[in-house]
Amino acid sequence: GGEMIAVKIWNDHTRFLGVGAMLVGGLGTIVTLYPILVKGVKSAVSAYRQIQKTGLYSIQRIDRDIPFHFIGIAAAIVIPCLFVIFTIITNWWVGILMCFSMTFLGFLFSAVAAYMTGLVGSSNTPISGMTLTTLILSSAMLVAINIVADDETKPMAAILMGSVVCCASAVSGDNLQDLKTGRLLGATPMKQQIMQLLGIILPSAGIYPVTRVLIKAYGFNSTSGYKKQALQAPQAMLMASVTKTIFCKGCTDKIILYLLLSGGAIACFFIALDYFLHRMRVNYRIPVLVVALGMYLPFELSGPIVLGGLTLTIARAIMCHIGLPESIRTSYERLGLLFASGMITGEAVVGILLAIPIVLDDDSSGDHFRSFWPWG
């Protein structure tokens, strides 16, 4: 029917426009944020020098971060490990090139993810879009240098590079949200950052078993597991199709690349429009990354975002109409935000909990919930 046609158009065309717009919009955001990024790096270096001279406690508690040289130590440990992996897959000098590219793209999209978190929150930050952009750039780079002997290793190297940037982007958005919350509550950033590091290291041991439970319970895209509850994994299929298109030497269908370029052209238009609104001192703005996000996300995700925004707008109008003080309005908005955050978290937790009885159920009749529930 018409719904299936619309979904196919979005799946095969529209979201590629969103990816292209996200790529250009991300680069535009970095240009816009460049003075802030430089100021942040200079501030970190200045704070490190002050700590070296006068000690850690000479800085105000709410401004204390993890010492700057710890970042260098962590990079000195992680980057050589990734270099070894890239070298095994390709060769040593391609490994060096990919490590530099990965570091740059990780910094780039970490800043973009943090910026998007400030706009729409960490739950709606398009991490998969940034990962896809990384795959496009890394795949194009590998195709351009064209020195890998085994063609099958090229997609592997690109996927690995995209995985690293994906993790960096996801963590940066969450960390920014945590640090902002801590700033509002008067927390010490250094203590938050230590716990954030533990929050990355400790849960990493649980990611694999949880993923295995989900794969065994549901399967992916109806290729394994139970067809009715199969996880579609549309982003994974999208990334695979884009990567195959770039690496395919004999492919004549380059429509994906044309769509990406068209999306970049759309982003340029909205960047110019947003700059015009800024110059005209208009209160209404059109951030290009939000436009790209709207093109990239499916309607079942972007629709509820719009509905939630309308609900908040109506609630604000009602509170203003009945004359509630600003402090009470702000308090009610925070309570609503906590309620919405709980719904998001609850959905994810329930999905994992429902997977456990499916895995434990040995019934092979196809109705894998029936023996778990007492009324089944």
For each residue, the residues with C-beta under 8 A, 3 or more apart:
1: 4 5
2: 5 6
3: 6 7
4: 1 7 8
5: 1 2 8 9
6: 2 3 9 10
7: 3 4 10 11 298
8: 4 5 11 12
9: 5 6 12 13 14
10: 6 7 13 14 15 298 299
11: 7 8 14 15 234
12: 8 9 16
13: 9 10 16 17 255 259
14: 9 10 11 17 18 295
15: 10 11 18 19 238 295 296 298
16: 12 13 19 20 242 256 259 260 263
17: 13 14 20 21 259 260 262 263 266 295
18: 14 15 21 22 129 263 292 293 294 295 296 297
19: 15 16 22 23 129 132 133 136 242 260 263 292 296
20: 16 17 23 24 259 260 261 262 263 264 265 266 267
21: 17 18 24 25 263 264 266 267 270 288 291 292 295 296
22: 18 19 25 26 126 129 130 133 263 267 289 292 293 296
23: 19 20 26 27 133 136 137 260 263 264 267
24: 20 21 27 28 263 264 267 268 271 288
25: 21 22 28 29 267 270 271 288 289 291 292
26: 22 23 29 30 108 109 112 130 133 289
27: 23 24 30 31 108
28: 24 25 31 32 267 271 288
29: 25 26 32 33 111 112 115 288 289
30: 26 27 33 34 37 108 111 112
31: 27 28 34
32: 28 29
33: 29 30 36 37 111 115
34: 30 31 37 38
35: 38 39
36: 33 39 40
37: 30 33 34 40 41 111
38: 34 35 41 42
39: 35 36 42 43
40: 36 37 43 44
41: 37 38 44 45
42: 38 39 45 46
43: 39 40 46 47
44: 40 41 47 48 65 68
45: 41 42 48 49 68
46: 42 43 49 50
47: 43 44 50 51 59 63 65 68
48: 44 45 51 52 67 68 69
49: 45 46 52 53
50: 46 47 53 54 58 59
51: 47 48 54 55 56 58 59 67
52: 48 49
53: 49 50
54: 50 51 58
55: 51 58
56: 51 59 64 67
57:
58: 50 51 54 55
59: 47 50 51 56 63 64
60: 63 64
61: 64 188
62: 183 186 187 188 189
63: 47 59 60 189
64: 56 59 60 61 188 189 190
65: 44 47 68 189 190 193
66: 70 71 190 193 194
67: 48 51 56 70
68: 44 45 47 48 65 71 72
69: 48 72 73
70: 66 67 73 74
71: 66 68 74 75
72: 68 69 75 76
73: 69 70 76 77
74: 70 71 77 78
75: 71 72 78 79 103
76: 72 73 79 80
77: 73 74 80 81
78: 74 75 81 82
79: 75 76 82 83 99 103
80: 76 77 83 84
81: 77 78 84 85
82: 78 79 85 86 99 102 164
83: 79 80 86 87 95 96 99
84: 80 81 87 88 95
85: 81 82 88 89 160
86: 82 83 89 90 94 95 98 99 157 160 161
87: 83 84 90 91 92 94 95
88: 84 85
89: 85 86 95 153 156 157 160
90: 86 87 94 95 98 142 148 153 157
91: 87 94 95 147 148
92: 87 95 96
93: 96 97
94: 86 87 90 91 97 98 142 145 147 148 157
95: 83 84 86 87 89 90 91 92 98 99
96: 83 92 93 99 100
97: 93 94 100 101 141 145
98: 86 90 94 95 101 102 138 141 157 161
99: 79 82 83 86 95 96 102 103
100: 96 97 103 104
101: 97 98 104 105 137 138 141 161
102: 82 98 99 105 106 138 161 164 165
103: 75 79 99 100 106 107
104: 100 101 107 108
105: 101 102 108 109 134 137 138 161 165
106: 102 103 109 110 164 165 168 169
107: 103 104 110 111
108: 26 27 30 104 105 111 112
109: 26 105 106 112 113 130 133 134 165 168 169
110: 106 107 113 114 168 169 171 172
111: 29 30 33 37 107 108 114 115 172
112: 26 29 30 108 109 115 116 130 169 289
113: 109 110 116 117 125 127 130 169 170 172 173
114: 110 111 117 118 172 173 175 176
115: 29 33 111 112 118 119 289
116: 112 113 119 120 124 125 126 173 289 293
117: 113 114 120 121 122 125 173 174 176 177
118: 114 115 176 180
119: 115 116 287 289 290
120: 116 117 124 125 290 293 305
121: 117 124 125 177
122: 117 125 173 174 176 177
123: 341 344
124: 116 120 121 293 297 301 305
125: 113 116 117 120 121 122 169 170 173
126: 22 116 129 130 292 293 296 297
127: 113 130 131 166 169 170 173
128: 131 132 166 235 238 239
129: 18 19 22 126 132 133 292 293 296
130: 22 26 109 112 113 126 127 133 134 165 166 169
131: 127 128 134 135 162 163 165 166 169 235 239
132: 19 128 129 135 136 162 235 238 239 242
133: 19 22 23 26 109 129 130 136 137
134: 105 109 130 131 137 138 161 162 165 166
135: 131 132 138 139 158 159 161 162 239 242 243
136: 19 23 132 133 139 140 242 246 260
137: 23 101 105 133 134 140 141
138: 98 101 102 105 134 135 141 142 157 158 161 162
139: 135 136 142 143 154 155 158 242 243 246 247
140: 136 137 143 144 246
141: 97 98 101 137 138 144 145
142: 90 94 138 139 145 146 148 154 157 158 247
143: 139 140 146 154 246 247
144: 140 141
145: 94 97 141 142
146: 142 143
147: 91 94
148: 90 91 94 142 151 153 154 157
149:
150: 153 154
151: 148 154 247
152: 155 156
153: 89 90 148 150 156 157
154: 139 142 143 148 150 151 157 158 247
155: 139 152 158 159 243 244 247
156: 89 152 153 159 160
157: 86 89 90 94 98 138 142 148 153 154 160 161
158: 135 138 139 142 154 155 161 162 243
159: 135 155 156 162 163 239 243
160: 85 86 89 156 157 163 164
161: 86 98 101 102 105 134 135 138 157 158 164 165
162: 131 132 134 135 138 158 159 165 166 239
163: 131 159 160 166 167
164: 82 102 106 160 161 167 168
165: 102 105 106 109 130 131 134 161 162 168 169
166: 127 128 130 131 134 162 163 169 170
167: 163 164 170 171
168: 106 109 110 164 165 171 172
169: 106 109 110 112 113 125 127 130 131 165 166 172 173
170: 113 125 127 166 167 173 174
171: 110 167 168 174 175 196 200
172: 110 111 113 114 168 169 175 176
173: 113 114 116 117 122 125 127 169 170 176 177
174: 117 122 170 171 177 178
175: 114 171 172 178 179 193 196
176: 114 117 118 122 172 173 179 180
177: 117 121 122 173 174 180 181
178: 174 175 181 182 192 196
179: 175 176 182 183 189 192 193
180: 118 176 177 183 184
181: 177 178 184 185 187
182: 178 179 185 186 187 188 189 192
183: 62 179 180 186 187 189
184: 180 181
185: 181 182
186: 62 182 183
187: 62 181 182 183 191 192
188: 61 62 64 182 191 192
189: 62 63 64 65 179 182 183 192 193
190: 64 65 66 193 194
191: 187 188 194 195
192: 178 179 182 187 188 189 195 196
193: 65 66 175 179 189 190 196 197
194: 66 190 191 197 198
195: 191 192 198 199
196: 171 175 178 192 193 199 200
197: 193 194 200 201
198: 194 195 201 202
199: 195 196 202 203
200: 171 196 197 203 204
201: 197 198 204
202: 198 199 205
203: 199 200 206 207
204: 200 201 207
205: 202 208
206: 203 209 210
207: 203 204 210 211
208: 205 211 212
209: 206 212 213
210: 206 207 213 214 352
211: 207 208 214 215
212: 208 209 215 216
213: 209 210 216 217 352 355 356 359
214: 210 211 217 218 231 352 355
215: 211 212 218 219 220 224 225
216: 212 213 219 225 358 359
217: 213 214 225 226 229 354 355 356 358 359
218: 214 215 225 226 229 230 231 355 358
219: 215 216 222 223 224 225 226 227 229 230 231
220: 215 223 224 225 230 231 232 233 236
221: 230 231 232 233 237
222: 219 227 230
223: 219 220 230
224: 215 219 220 230
225: 215 216 217 218 219 220 229 230
226: 217 218 219 229 230 358 366 368
227: 219 222 230
228: 366
229: 217 218 219 225 226 358 368
230: 218 219 220 221 222 223 224 225 226 227
231: 214 218 219 220 221
232: 220 221 237
233: 220 221 236 237
234: 11 237 238 298
235: 128 131 132 238 239
236: 220 233 239 240
237: 221 232 233 234 240 241
238: 15 128 132 234 235 241 242
239: 128 131 132 135 159 162 235 236 242 243
240: 236 237 243 244
241: 237 238 244 245 256
242: 16 19 132 135 136 139 238 239 245 246 256
243: 135 139 155 158 159 239 240 246 247
244: 155 240 241 247 248
245: 241 242 248 251 253 254 256 257
246: 136 139 140 143 242 243 257
247: 139 142 143 151 154 155 243 244
248: 244 245 251
249:
250:
251: 245 248 254
252:
253: 245 256
254: 245 251 257 258
255: 13 258 259
256: 16 241 242 245 253 259 260
257: 245 246 254 260 261
258: 254 255 261 262
259: 13 16 17 20 255 256 262 263
260: 16 17 19 20 23 136 256 257 263 264
261: 20 257 258 264 265
262: 17 20 258 259 265 266
263: 16 17 18 19 20 21 22 23 24 259 260 266 267 292 295
264: 20 21 23 24 260 261 267 268
265: 20 261 262 268 269
266: 17 20 21 262 263 269 270 291 295
267: 20 21 22 23 24 25 28 263 264 270 271 288 291 292
268: 24 264 265 271 272
269: 265 266 272 273
270: 21 25 266 267 273 274 286 288 291
271: 24 25 28 267 268 274 275 288
272: 268 269 275 276
273: 269 270 276 277 286
274: 270 271 277 278 285 286 287 288
275: 271 272 278 279
276: 272 273 279 280
277: 273 274 280 282 284 285 286
278: 274 275 281 282 285
279: 275 276
280: 276 277
281: 278
282: 277 278 285
283:
284: 277
285: 274 277 278 282
286: 270 273 274 277 290 291
287: 119 274 290 291
288: 21 24 25 28 29 267 270 271 274 291 292
289: 22 25 26 29 112 115 116 119 292 293
290: 119 120 286 287 293 294
291: 21 25 266 267 270 286 287 288 294 295
292: 18 19 21 22 25 126 129 263 267 288 289 295 296
293: 18 22 116 120 124 126 129 289 290 296 297 302
294: 18 290 291 297 302
295: 14 15 17 18 21 263 266 291 292
296: 15 18 19 21 22 126 129 292 293
297: 18 124 126 293 294 301 302 305
298: 7 10 15 234 301 302
299: 10 302 303
300: 303 304
301: 124 297 298 304 305
302: 293 294 297 298 299 305 306
303: 299 300 306 307
304: 300 301 307 308
305: 120 124 297 301 302 308 309
306: 302 303 309 310
307: 303 304 310 311
308: 304 305 311 312 340
309: 305 306 312 313
310: 306 307 313 314
311: 307 308 314 315
312: 308 309 315 316 333 336
313: 309 310 316 317
314: 310 311 317 318
315: 311 312 318 319 332 333 336
316: 312 313 319 320 329 333
317: 313 314 320 321
318: 314 315 321 322
319: 315 316 322 324 328 329 332
320: 316 317 323 324 329
321: 317 318
322: 318 319
323: 320
324: 319 320 328 329 332
325: 328 329
326: 329 330
327: 330 331
328: 319 324 325 331 332
329: 316 319 320 324 325 326 332 333
330: 326 327 333 334
331: 327 328 334 335
332: 315 319 324 328 329 335 336
333: 312 315 316 329 330 336 337
334: 330 331 337 338
335: 331 332 338 339
336: 312 315 332 333 339 340
337: 333 334 340 341
338: 334 335 341 342
339: 335 336 342 343
340: 308 336 337 343 344
341: 123 337 338 344 345
342: 338 339 345 346
343: 339 340 346 347
344: 123 340 341 347 348
345: 341 342 348 349
346: 342 343 349 350
347: 343 344 350 351
348: 344 345 351 352
349: 345 346 352 353
350: 346 347 353 354
351: 347 348 354 355
352: 210 213 214 348 349 355 356
353: 349 350 356
354: 217 350 351 357 358
355: 213 214 217 218 351 352 358 359
356: 213 217 352 353 359 360
357: 354 360 361 369 372
358: 216 217 218 226 229 354 355 361 368 369 372
359: 213 216 217 355 356
360: 356 357
361: 357 358 368 369 371 372
362:
363: 367 368 370 371
364:
365: 370
366: 226 228
367: 363 370 376
368: 226 229 358 361 363 371 372
369: 357 358 361 372 373 376
370: 363 365 367 373 376
371: 361 363 368 376
372: 357 358 361 368 369 376
373: 369 370 376
374:
375:
376: 367 369 370 371 372 373
